[in-house]
Amino acid sequence: MRFLETSEVHGALLRLRKGGHSIHPSVKIDRNVRLRVSEKGRLTIEEGVHILQDSWIIVEEGDHLVLGQNVFISQHCTISGTVTIGRDSLIAGFVTIVDATHVFDDSTIPVNQQGGRKEPISIGEDVWIGTSSVILQGVNIGNHAVIGANSTVTKDIPPWAIAAGSPAKVLRYRKR
């Protein structure tokens, strides 16, 4: 699969709109962004969203991916599955947000034959996720939270929290 040029990305967005997906006309998607959207998935991109180069947006069958108003996604990000990102949130470069994981409970069967499970991810409004962070399945990040660079978020983060580490832990709160 080759990367799409800017004009081709705009053509792809038009086709997605005609296919029933909700994509605001003001959306900016840079070149080399990969959009992989299943006919049986749903993509919603609201007004003012900007996605920088070399990012991947993946919506598989049964998924609903929502990017709220004025969401900014930096370069080389991957967002896959049933994910909601609230308005005014910032996703720094090289961030991975994926709603799925592999099952590996049975040691007599290879991991690649045990299937997987999916759990939606919810990221609130006015959230900043730092560079190279990973947000895993089933996580809810509250409004106004900040996730430090290189963090792995495996559990819910409350509103206004500043969290960092692997696994991410709340260090303090922005609002006093």
N, C-alpha and C positions, 0 to 999 in steps of 0.2 A: 504494500500500500504506500503510495507516495503522499507527501504533504500537499495540502491545498494552498494555492495562492489566495491572496486577499479577495479577489473578485469571485473565486470559486467558493470561498467560505460564505460570502453574501448570497450566492446562488443556493448553497446548501441550506442556509437559514430560511430563505424563501420557500424552499421545498418542505422544510420542517413545518413552517407556518401553515402551508396548504395541507399538510398531513394532520393538522389538528393540534399541534404543539403551540404553546403560547410564548412568543418571543417578541418583545417590544422592539419597534423600529429603531430606537436609539442605541441598542446594544452594539458595543464595539468588540469585535473579535479579531485579533491579530493573525497574521499569516502563520502557517504551520500548526495551528490548533487542530486537534483531531476531535471530531464530533462523531461518536458511534452511538446511534440512537435506534433502538429496536422499534419496529412498527407497533409492538404491544407494550411499549413503555411510554412514559409521559415526561416531557421536558418543559419547564416553565422558567423563562428568563425575563425578569422585570426591567423596568426603565433604568437606564444609566449604568447597567452592568458593563464592565470592561474585563476581557480575558486576554492576557498577554501570550506571546508566542510559545510554541512548543508544549502547551498544556493539553491534557486529554480530558474530555467530558464523556463519560460512558453511562448509558442508560439501557439496561437490559430488560427483557420481558418482565412485566409486572412492577418495574421500578418507577418512581416519580421523583425526579431531581428538580429542586426549586432553588433558584438564585434570586434573592430579593433585591429590591431597589438599591442601586448604587453599590452593589457588591463589586469589589476589585479582587481579581485573581491574578497573581503575578506569574512569571514564566516557569515552565517545567513542572506544573502542578498536575496531579491526577485526582479527579473527583468521580467516584463510581458508585452507582446504586441509588437507593432511596435515601436521599440526603436533602435537608433543607438548610439553607444558609440565609439568615435574616439580613434585613436591610442594613446598609452602611458598614458591613463587615469587610475586613481586609485579610486576604490570604496571601502570605508571603511566598517567595519562590521555593520550589522543590518540596511543597507540602503534598502529602498523600492523605486522602479521605476516602475510605473504602468501607462499605457496609457488610462485607462478607468475610468469612474465615473458613478454613478447612477443618474438618472433623478428623481427629486422630486418636480416638479412644481405644480402638481395637488394635493391639500390637501385632495381631496375626494377619492383618490386611494392610497392604501399602496405603499410605496416606492419600495418594492420588486416586484411590478407589473407594474412599470412605465418604465422599461427598462433602457438602459444606452446609453452612447455615448463614442466613442473612438477618440483620437487625438494623432498622433505620437509625440514621444519625441526624441529630438536630443541633444546629449551631445558631445561637440567638442573634439579636441585633447588636450592632456596634461591637463586634468581637474582632480581636486581632490575633491571628495565629502566626507565630514566628517561623522563620525559615527552617526548612527541613523537618518540620514536625509531622507526626503521623497521628491521625485520628481514626480509631478503630470502631468496629461495629457496635451498635447499641448505645453509643455515648450521646449524652445531652450536655451541651456547653451553654451556660446561662448568658443572658444579655450582659453586655459591657465587660465580659471577661477578657483576659489577655493570657495567651499561651506562649511561653518562652520558646526561643529557638531550640531545635533539636529535641523537642519533647515527644513522648509517646503517651497519648491520652487513651487510657483503658477504662476509666470510670468517669461518671458525671462530674462536671465542674460547675459550682454554683455561680449565680450572677455576681458581677463585680470582682470576682476572684482573679488573682494573678497566680498562675500555676506553671510549673516547669519541672523537668526531669523525665526520667524513664524508669518506671512509670511516673507520669506527671502527678505532682502533689501541690496542694494550695500552699503558697508561701505567705501571702497577705491579701488584703483587699484594697481595691482602688478607691472605694467610697468609704469614708469614715463616718 
